[in-house]
Amino acid sequence: MVPRGPAHTVAPRNRPPGGPLPPRFNPCWQRGDVTDRPIEDYAIIGDTCTTALVARDGSIDWLCWPCHDSPAVFLRLLDEEKGGACEILLEGLRETHRRYRPGTTILETTFVTATGRLTLTDLMPLHPLDAVPDEGPDGAPHGRILRLATCEAGTVTGRFRVRSTFDYARDGAVLDAEAGGTVLCRRLSKPEGVRVAATVPLTIAGDRVEAAFSLAAGEGATLVLSHREDDDGDIGQAAASLSATERYWQEWSGRCTYDGPHRDDVVRSALVLKLLTHAPSGGIIAAATTSLPEAVPGTRNFDYRYVWMRDASFTVTAFVNLGYLREAAEFLRFLRDADGTRGRDLELMYGINGRVPEEEILDHLRGWRGCAPVRIGNAASGQHQYDIYGEFLVALHAFLDAVDYDPPVKVNDHLPEVLGHLTDHVIRCRHAADHGIWELRDETRQILHTKGMLWVALDRAVQIAGVLDVAAPERVEEWRRAAAEIRAEYHEKGWNAHVGAYTQSYGSDDLDAAVLRTVLFGAFDAGSPRVAATLRAVSEGLGDGDLIYRYRNADGFEHPEATFAACAFWRVGCLALAGRTEEAEPLFARLLARGNDLGLFAEEIDAGTGEQRGNVPQGFTHMAIINHAVRLDRAARHAEAQARGTMTDEPCRWAVGA
């Protein structure tokens, strides 16, 4: 047997000048007391229908097919023993290196063995369309995974090994050898399967399919996994499919309008967000995984493979900031189909193809590093979180502004009705308590972030009405008056003189990093003394070096979580808005260095070890990277124009979103 823990060498990326190498680069999963890889060990590939996570040693440990929220086929990510995977095992393995092909989601992992060097190219085929329609997918996914192994030097001997564990390892599999040399891994209880094809002979070994190879320089072996039972893998077209997929992604990333100093990180984040979209529906999920823990030890394990109104709205603003208006319009299509009430009964979250399932615990799975429970579904779908109205109206306003208030007909036709329903929600719930952005699972509260986002919702509605005829003048005046009242209230009741900061909820002494988000949207004046005091209090009370905790108050869970990555980027934004770019820029660079070797981020970061925590890759974090890179770039351009005396009367249009 080939050991699963070879040495890994990783080229450091974005290391601050003179700064230490972040702890994440230690291959700590090799320790005897740890069997599961670090969360940052994973790369992502996908086809805008679903995604797969590939470990540093080339093992595909997570795959839900055919959609993001479908039951997992490979889930060794959550159970080393029971979960299936698609591995590559090489004799005499010494070290690995990896990268994405520039501007793509095509992963290349190079393995150095005792006798040679091999490059493994992993992708999920997504071909360009001859003509992109006004709505719907902009590429053609094939429902496959391609794994192309090429010997670059010397000789390399090894094998692919595939083990499918259907329905989160709750259903068995039957392996059938087929004419033509393929093997069908068939689910016992339903007509579903994974077909395995290869350019080398396949053998069945118990519950696994194996494809052994011995390659000399210039030779290759290809493995194709297909989800559709009528798909034979088309093994002879793998090279052409790779070329077409590379063309799709390079064309897509080439349309990014950001050309600032952090372009590589921004483009990688944009590619992550694109992978988290579901092209057939237009939905945008929060993250690719479920139940990766936010605390170790702890039980903060949740399923993020659904469409949160908040997270999807964040992503829309990030797409708009980079010129990807079609992706923003596609989410509006998703909402048009998912919410036939046009905002009257807007939900907190949606499934890709329907309602979010009831939360369920899979108690037969051990969980990542033993951190149970493993959950599917999400109980937060029934919570009251009123900030979502502000989040969505920020995204809608940004999209309308980007298209010069000339949206597609299907958006424009129902815009007055949608705005009417959303503003009715805001006015109706303005005095209500809720669970808030952090989805607190204990009691509801008068949460300051929610109140600020209610003001933001009405403010953006008024701005839209200032350009488009979407409401009668007296209705717009009602929005303006209610917004002023809400703003006056949270300025008064949200300030805690004893703490010297705006706090989490009215009458509370608890600090909350989410207050920083409201500053980014204009709910507070970034230059005010009270905001400066709040930023200082959050940095001191919730900060750990460059990192920030969401809050530290009791929330119904036993173990405290790690720091929340996006919160650290919000501090960057607040510093920039306050004119403190000399602090914001180096902080931003140091935070970027905390991503993994490929520039990917999970939801949280353990301040003590530097390891990533929570579901991965996390759209929330990558959206924050994009928006704050744009914000810093525009701040720099604004300052340069001021210094040259070339400012115009046109206001500086800051990046939207947080």
C-alpha positions in Angstrom: 0.0 0.0 0.0 1.1 3.5 -0.8 1.0 5.7 2.4 -1.6 8.5 2.3 0.7 11.1 3.9 3.5 12.0 1.6 5.5 15.2 2.1 3.9 18.2 0.5 5.8 21.3 -0.6 3.8 24.4 -1.2 5.0 27.7 -2.7 4.0 30.5 -0.3 1.6 33.1 -1.9 1.1 36.7 -1.0 3.5 36.5 1.9 3.8 40.0 3.5 7.3 41.4 3.1 9.3 40.1 6.1 6.3 38.4 7.5 6.2 34.8 8.9 4.8 32.0 6.9 1.2 31.4 8.1 0.8 28.1 10.0 -1.6 26.8 7.3 1.3 25.6 5.2 2.2 22.9 7.7 1.1 19.5 6.4 -0.4 18.8 9.8 -2.8 16.0 8.6 0.3 13.7 8.6 0.4 13.8 12.4 -0.4 10.5 14.1 -3.4 11.9 16.0 -5.1 13.4 12.9 -6.5 11.3 10.1 -8.4 13.9 8.2 -6.7 16.5 6.1 -6.9 20.2 7.0 -9.7 22.1 5.4 -7.3 24.3 3.6 -5.8 21.2 1.9 -8.7 21.2 -0.6 -9.1 22.6 -4.0 -12.4 23.0 -5.9 -13.4 22.1 -9.4 -16.9 22.3 -10.9 -19.2 22.9 -13.8 -21.8 25.4 -12.5 -24.1 22.6 -11.6 -22.1 21.0 -8.8 -18.5 21.0 -7.4 -16.0 18.5 -6.2 -13.2 18.9 -3.6 -9.7 17.6 -4.5 -7.2 17.1 -1.7 -3.5 17.9 -2.1 -2.7 14.2 -2.7 -5.2 14.1 -5.6 -8.0 12.4 -3.8 -11.5 13.6 -4.6 -13.1 13.5 -1.2 -16.3 15.4 -1.8 -18.8 15.2 -4.6 -22.6 15.8 -4.7 -24.2 14.8 -8.0 -25.9 16.1 -10.1 -26.5 19.3 -8.1 -24.8 21.2 -5.3 -27.4 20.0 -2.8 -27.8 16.4 -4.1 -26.8 13.6 -1.8 -23.0 13.0 -1.7 -21.4 10.3 -3.8 -17.9 10.9 -2.4 -17.8 12.1 1.2 -14.5 10.9 2.8 -14.3 14.6 3.7 -16.7 13.8 6.6 -15.8 10.2 7.3 -12.4 8.7 6.5 -13.7 5.2 6.8 -17.2 5.2 5.5 -17.0 7.9 2.9 -16.1 7.2 -0.7 -13.5 8.9 -2.8 -11.7 8.8 -6.1 -8.0 8.5 -5.4 -4.7 8.4 -7.3 -2.1 6.2 -5.6 1.5 6.4 -6.8 4.5 4.3 -5.9 7.4 6.1 -4.3 5.6 9.4 -3.9 7.9 12.1 -2.4 6.2 15.5 -2.8 3.4 17.3 -4.6 2.8 20.8 -6.1 -0.4 22.2 -7.5 -1.8 25.2 -9.3 -4.9 26.2 -11.3 -4.3 26.9 -14.9 -4.4 30.7 -15.2 -7.9 32.1 -15.4 -9.6 28.7 -15.0 -10.9 26.2 -12.5 -8.8 23.4 -14.1 -6.5 22.0 -11.4 -3.0 20.7 -12.1 -1.3 18.6 -9.4 2.3 17.6 -10.0 3.6 14.5 -8.2 7.3 13.8 -7.8 8.1 10.1 -7.2 11.3 8.2 -6.7 11.4 7.4 -10.4 9.7 10.3 -12.2 7.3 13.1 -12.3 3.5 13.0 -13.2 1.0 15.8 -13.6 -2.7 15.1 -12.9 -5.2 17.5 -14.6 -8.6 17.6 -12.9 -11.7 19.3 -14.3 -15.5 19.0 -14.7 -16.1 19.7 -18.4 -18.0 23.0 -19.2 -17.9 23.9 -22.9 -18.7 27.3 -24.5 -22.0 27.7 -26.3 -22.1 28.8 -29.9 -24.6 31.5 -28.8 -25.3 32.5 -25.2 -29.1 33.0 -24.6 -30.5 36.0 -22.8 -31.3 33.7 -19.8 -30.1 30.3 -18.7 -26.7 28.6 -18.6 -23.9 30.3 -20.5 -22.0 27.0 -20.9 -22.7 23.3 -21.6 -21.9 21.1 -18.6 -21.3 17.4 -19.4 -21.9 15.9 -16.0 -18.5 14.4 -15.9 -15.1 14.5 -14.0 -12.0 14.2 -16.2 -8.7 13.1 -14.6 -5.8 13.2 -17.1 -2.5 11.8 -15.7 0.6 12.6 -17.8 4.1 11.4 -17.1 6.4 14.4 -17.5 9.8 12.7 -16.8 11.2 9.3 -15.9 8.6 6.6 -15.2 5.6 6.6 -12.9 3.6 3.6 -11.7 0.3 3.8 -9.8 -3.4 3.4 -10.0 -6.7 5.3 -9.8 -9.1 3.9 -7.2 -12.9 4.7 -7.1 -15.3 3.9 -4.3 -18.8 5.4 -4.5 -20.9 5.6 -1.3 -24.3 6.8 -2.4 -26.7 8.9 -0.4 -24.2 10.0 2.2 -23.1 6.4 2.6 -26.6 5.3 3.6 -27.1 3.2 0.5 -25.1 0.3 -0.9 -23.6 0.0 -4.4 -23.3 -2.8 -7.0 -20.4 -2.8 -9.4 -21.1 -4.1 -12.9 -18.4 -4.6 -15.5 -19.8 -3.6 -18.9 -19.1 -4.2 -22.5 -16.5 -1.8 -23.8 -14.5 -1.9 -20.6 -16.4 0.5 -18.4 -17.7 -0.2 -14.9 -21.1 1.0 -13.6 -21.2 1.7 -9.8 -24.9 1.4 -9.4 -26.9 2.5 -6.3 -29.0 -0.3 -4.8 -32.3 1.4 -4.0 -32.6 3.9 -6.9 -31.7 4.1 -10.6 -28.6 6.2 -10.0 -25.0 5.5 -10.6 -21.4 6.5 -11.4 -19.9 5.1 -14.6 -16.1 4.7 -14.7 -14.2 4.7 -18.0 -10.5 4.8 -18.5 -7.8 4.5 -21.2 -6.3 1.6 -19.1 -8.0 -1.6 -18.1 -10.4 -1.4 -15.2 -10.7 -4.0 -12.5 -13.2 -4.6 -9.7 -11.7 -5.1 -6.2 -14.5 -5.6 -3.6 -16.4 -2.3 -3.5 -13.8 -0.4 -5.5 -12.9 0.1 -9.1 -9.2 0.3 -9.9 -7.3 1.4 -13.0 -3.6 0.6 -12.8 -1.0 2.3 -15.0 2.8 2.4 -15.6 3.8 5.4 -17.7 7.0 6.5 -19.3 7.8 10.1 -20.2 5.2 11.5 -22.6 2.6 8.8 -21.9 -0.7 9.3 -20.1 -3.7 7.6 -18.6 -7.2 9.1 -18.4 -10.1 8.4 -16.0 -13.6 9.7 -16.7 -16.5 9.6 -14.1 -20.0 10.1 -15.5 -23.2 10.6 -13.7 -25.7 9.9 -16.4 -26.3 6.2 -17.1 -26.4 6.8 -20.8 -23.0 8.4 -20.8 -20.1 6.1 -21.8 -17.6 8.8 -20.8 -16.5 9.5 -24.4 -12.9 8.7 -23.3 -11.5 9.5 -26.7 -12.6 13.2 -26.5 -11.0 14.0 -23.1 -8.2 16.2 -24.6 -10.7 18.1 -26.7 -13.0 18.5 -23.7 -10.1 19.9 -21.7 -9.3 22.4 -24.4 -13.0 23.5 -24.7 -13.3 23.9 -20.9 -10.1 25.9 -20.7 -11.4 28.2 -23.4 -14.8 28.7 -21.5 -13.1 29.6 -18.3 -10.4 31.9 -19.8 -13.1 33.7 -21.8 -15.2 34.1 -18.6 -12.4 35.3 -16.4 -11.1 37.6 -19.1 -14.2 39.7 -18.9 -13.4 40.8 -15.3 -13.3 44.6 -15.3 -11.1 44.9 -12.2 -7.5 45.7 -13.1 -6.1 46.7 -9.7 -3.1 45.4 -7.8 -4.9 42.3 -6.5 -6.2 41.0 -9.8 -5.1 37.4 -9.3 -6.9 37.1 -6.0 -9.9 38.9 -7.3 -10.2 36.7 -10.4 -9.7 33.5 -8.3 -12.5 34.7 -5.9 -14.7 35.5 -8.9 -14.1 32.0 -10.3 -15.1 30.5 -6.9 -18.3 32.5 -6.9 -19.1 31.3 -10.4 -18.6 27.7 -9.3 -21.1 28.3 -6.5 -23.8 29.3 -9.0 -26.3 26.8 -10.3 -26.6 27.7 -14.0 -29.8 25.8 -14.7 -31.8 27.8 -12.1 -29.6 30.9 -11.6 -29.3 30.2 -7.9 -26.1 30.9 -5.9 -25.3 28.7 -2.9 -23.4 29.8 0.2 -20.6 27.2 0.1 -19.8 23.8 -1.4 -20.0 21.7 1.7 -21.9 20.7 4.8 -20.9 20.2 8.4 -17.3 21.3 8.3 -16.9 22.6 11.9 -16.7 26.3 12.9 -15.3 25.2 16.3 -12.9 22.3 17.2 -14.1 20.7 19.4 -17.7 21.8 18.9 -21.1 21.1 17.3 -21.3 24.3 15.0 -21.7 22.2 11.9 -24.2 23.4 9.3 -25.3 22.7 5.7 -24.4 25.7 3.4 -25.4 24.1 0.1 -28.5 26.3 -0.2 -29.4 29.7 -1.6 -29.4 32.3 1.3 -31.0 35.5 0.3 -28.2 37.3 2.2 -25.2 35.5 0.8 -26.6 35.4 -2.7 -27.2 39.1 -2.6 -23.6 39.6 -1.4 -22.4 37.6 -4.4 -24.6 39.6 -6.8 -22.9 42.9 -5.6 -19.5 41.3 -6.1 -20.4 40.2 -9.7 -21.7 43.7 -10.4 -18.5 45.2 -9.2 -16.5 43.1 -11.6 -18.8 43.7 -14.6 -20.5 40.3 -14.5 -24.0 41.6 -15.0 -25.4 38.5 -16.6 -24.7 36.5 -13.4 -26.5 39.2 -11.4 -29.5 39.0 -13.8 -29.5 35.2 -13.5 -30.0 35.4 -9.7 -33.0 37.7 -10.3 -34.3 35.0 -12.7 -33.9 32.5 -9.9 -35.9 34.6 -7.5 -38.6 35.2 -10.1 -39.0 31.5 -10.4 -38.5 30.6 -6.7 -40.7 33.4 -5.3 -43.9 33.7 -7.4 -45.2 36.3 -4.9 -42.7 38.9 -6.1 -41.3 39.7 -2.7 -44.5 39.4 -0.7 -43.5 36.1 0.8 -39.7 36.3 0.4 -37.9 33.4 2.1 -34.7 33.6 4.1 -33.3 30.7 2.0 -34.2 28.4 -0.9 -33.2 25.0 -2.1 -31.8 25.0 -5.6 -34.9 23.2 -6.9 -37.4 23.9 -4.1 -37.7 24.4 -0.4 -34.8 23.7 2.0 -35.2 20.2 3.5 -35.8 19.8 7.2 -32.6 19.6 9.2 -31.4 16.0 9.7 -28.5 14.6 11.5 -26.5 11.8 9.9 -25.4 10.0 13.0 -23.7 7.2 11.1 -21.0 9.6 10.0 -18.0 10.5 12.2 -17.6 14.0 11.0 -14.5 15.9 10.0 -11.8 15.0 12.7 -14.7 13.5 14.8 -16.6 16.8 15.0 -20.1 15.5 14.9 -22.9 16.0 14.1 -23.1 15.9 10.3 -26.1 17.8 9.3 -28.1 18.1 6.0 -30.9 20.6 5.6 -30.9 23.7 7.7 -33.1 24.7 10.6 -32.3 28.4 10.2 -34.6 28.4 7.2 -37.5 29.1 9.6 -35.9 32.0 11.4 -36.8 35.7 11.2 -33.8 37.6 9.8 -35.1 41.0 8.6 -31.8 42.3 7.4 -32.3 40.3 4.2 -34.5 43.1 2.8 -31.6 45.5 2.9 -29.2 43.0 1.5 -31.4 42.3 -1.5 -32.2 45.9 -2.2 -28.5 46.8 -2.1 -27.9 44.1 -4.8 -30.9 45.2 -6.8 -29.9 48.9 -6.7 -26.3 48.0 -7.7 -27.6 46.0 -10.7 -29.9 48.7 -11.8 -27.2 51.3 -11.5 -24.8 49.2 -13.5 -27.3 48.7 -16.3 -28.1 52.5 -16.3 -31.6 51.8 -14.9 -32.5 50.0 -18.1 -33.0 46.4 -16.9 -34.3 43.4 -18.8 -38.0 43.5 -19.5 -38.7 40.6 -17.1 -37.1 42.6 -14.3 -38.6 45.9 -15.1 -42.2 44.7 -15.6 -42.6 43.7 -11.9 -40.2 46.2 -10.3 -42.9 48.4 -8.7 -44.6 45.4 -7.2 -41.4 44.0 -5.9 -40.3 47.3 -4.3 -43.8 47.7 -2.8 -43.7 44.3 -1.1 -40.2 44.6 0.2 -40.7 48.1 1.6 -43.9 46.9 3.2 -41.9 44.2 4.9 -39.4 46.8 6.2 -42.0 49.1 7.6 -44.0 46.3 9.2 -41.0 44.7 11.0 -39.0 47.8 11.9 -39.8 47.4 15.6 -39.6 43.6 15.7 -36.8 41.5 17.2 -35.1 38.9 15.0 -32.3 36.3 14.9 -30.1 38.5 12.8 -27.2 38.0 10.4 -25.6 35.4 12.7 -28.7 33.3 12.9 -28.6 33.1 16.7 -30.4 30.0 17.7 -31.5 31.2 21.1 -33.8 34.2 21.7 -34.6 37.0 19.2 -33.2 40.5 19.9 -33.4 44.1 18.7 -30.2 43.7 16.7 -28.4 46.8 15.5 -27.2 45.3 12.3 -30.7 44.4 11.3 -31.9 48.0 12.1 -29.1 49.5 10.0 -30.0 47.2 7.1 -33.7 48.2 7.3 -32.6 51.8 6.8 -30.4 50.7 3.9 -33.4 48.9 2.3 -35.5 52.1 2.4 -32.6 54.3 1.3 -31.9 52.1 -1.8 -35.6 52.0 -2.6 -35.7 55.8 -2.5 -32.7 56.0 -4.7 -34.3 53.6 -7.2 -37.5 55.7 -7.2 -35.5 58.8 -7.9 -34.6 57.4 -11.3 -37.5 55.0 -12.2 -41.2 55.5 -11.9 -41.8 52.7 -9.4 -44.0 54.4 -6.8 -46.3 57.3 -6.2 -44.6 60.4 -4.7 -46.4 60.0 -1.4 -45.3 56.4 -1.1 -41.7 57.4 -1.7 -42.0 60.1 0.9 -43.3 57.4 3.3 -40.2 55.4 2.7 -38.0 58.5 3.2 -39.7 59.4 6.5 -39.6 55.8 7.9 -35.9 55.6 7.0 -35.1 58.8 8.9 -37.0 57.5 11.9 -35.2 54.1 11.9 -31.9 55.8 11.5 -32.5 58.1 14.4 -33.6 55.2 16.6 -30.6 53.0 16.1 -28.2 55.9 16.5 -29.8 56.6 19.9 -30.6 53.1 21.2 -27.6 51.3 19.6 -25.0 53.4 21.3 -23.7 52.1 24.6 -21.9 54.9 26.5 -20.6 52.4 29.1 -18.9 50.3 26.5 -18.1 53.3 24.3 -19.4 51.6 21.1 -22.4 50.7 19.1 -23.2 47.2 20.4 -24.9 44.1 19.1 -28.5 44.9 20.2 -30.4 47.6 22.0 -29.4 47.7 25.7 -26.6 45.1 25.2 -23.0 45.3 26.3 -22.0 42.8 23.6 -19.8 43.8 20.8 -20.6 42.7 17.3 -18.4 42.9 14.2 -21.6 43.1 12.0 -21.9 46.7 13.1 -18.9 47.4 10.8 -21.0 46.2 7.8 -23.6 48.9 8.4 -20.9 51.5 8.1 -19.9 50.1 4.7 -23.5 50.6 3.5 -23.7 54.2 4.8 -26.0 53.5 7.8 -23.4 55.3 9.8 -20.9 58.0 8.9 -17.5 56.3 8.6 -15.7 59.4 9.8 -17.8 60.0 12.9 -16.1 59.8 16.4 -18.6 57.1 17.5 -17.8 54.9 14.5 -14.1 55.4 15.2 -14.7 54.3 18.8 -16.7 51.3 17.7 -14.0 50.2 15.3 -11.4 50.5 18.0 -13.6 48.6 20.5 -14.3 45.8 18.0 -10.6 45.6 17.1 -9.6 45.3 20.8 -12.6 43.3 22.1 -13.2 40.9 19.2 -9.8 41.1 17.5 -6.9 38.6 17.6 -4.1 40.2 15.6 -5.5 40.8 12.1 -8.4 38.5 12.7 -11.8 39.3 14.1 -14.4 37.2 15.9 -18.1 37.8 15.0 -19.0 38.2 18.7 -18.0 36.7 22.0 -21.3 36.5 23.9 -23.2 33.3 24.7 -25.2 32.0 21.7 -26.5 28.6 22.8 -23.4 26.6 21.8 -20.9 25.1 24.2 -17.6 25.7 22.4 -16.5 29.1 21.0 -16.0 29.3 17.3 -13.0 30.5 15.3 -12.6 34.0 13.9 -14.9 34.9 11.0 -12.8 35.7 7.9 -15.2 38.3 6.3 -15.2 40.4 9.5 -11.5 41.0 9.1 -12.1 42.3 5.6 -14.9 44.6 6.9 -12.3 46.3 9.1 -10.3 46.9 5.9 -13.4 48.6 4.4 -14.1 50.8 7.4 -10.5 51.9 7.5 -10.6 52.8 3.8 -13.8 54.7 4.2 -12.3 56.7 7.1 -9.4 57.7 4.9 -7.0 55.4 6.7 -5.8 53.6 3.6 -2.2 53.4 4.8 -3.5 51.0 7.4 -6.1 49.3 5.2 -3.8 48.3 2.3 -1.2 46.3 4.3 -3.9 44.7 6.4 -5.7 43.6 3.2 -2.5 42.0 1.9 -1.8 40.1 5.1 -5.4 38.8 5.1 -5.0 37.6 1.5 -1.9 35.6 2.6 -4.1 33.6 4.9 -5.8 31.8 2.1 -4.5 28.4 1.1 -1.8 27.9 -1.6 -4.5 28.3 -4.3 -6.1 31.5 -2.8 -9.1 29.7 -1.4 -10.9 30.5 1.9 -13.3 28.7 4.2 -15.7 30.6 6.4 -13.4 31.0 9.5 -9.8 30.9 10.6 -8.5 29.5 13.9 -6.5 32.4 15.3 -4.1 30.1 17.3 -3.2 27.6 14.5 -4.0 29.6 11.3 -6.0 26.6 10.1 -9.3 27.2 8.2 -12.6 26.3 9.8 -16.1 25.9 8.5 -17.5 25.2 5.1 -15.3 25.7 2.0 -14.9 27.5 -0.2 -17.1 30.1 1.4 -18.8 32.6 -0.9 -19.1 35.1 1.9 -15.3 35.4 2.3 -14.6 35.5 -1.4 -17.2 38.1 -2.0 -15.6 40.2 0.7 -12.2 39.9 -1.0 -13.6 41.1 -4.2 -15.6 44.1 -2.8 -12.7 45.3 -0.6 -10.1 45.0 -3.4 -12.5 47.1 -5.5 -13.1 49.5 -2.7 -9.3 50.0 -2.0 -8.6 50.5 -5.7 -11.3 53.1 -6.0 -10.1 54.9 -2.9 -6.6 55.0 -4.3 -7.8 56.4 -7.6 -10.0 59.0 -5.7 -7.0 60.1 -3.7 -4.8 60.4 -6.8 -7.4 62.5 -8.5 -7.7 64.8 -5.5 -3.9 65.1 -5.4 -3.8 66.0 -9.1 -6.7 68.4 -8.7 -8.6 66.5 -11.4 -11.8 65.8 -9.4 -15.1 66.3 -11.1 -18.5 67.1 -9.8 -19.5 63.5 -10.4 -19.5 61.7 -7.0 -17.0 58.9 -6.5 -19.0 55.7 -6.9 -17.7 53.5 -4.1 -17.9 49.7 -4.4 -21.2 48.3 -3.1 -21.4 45.4 -0.8 -19.3 44.2 2.0 
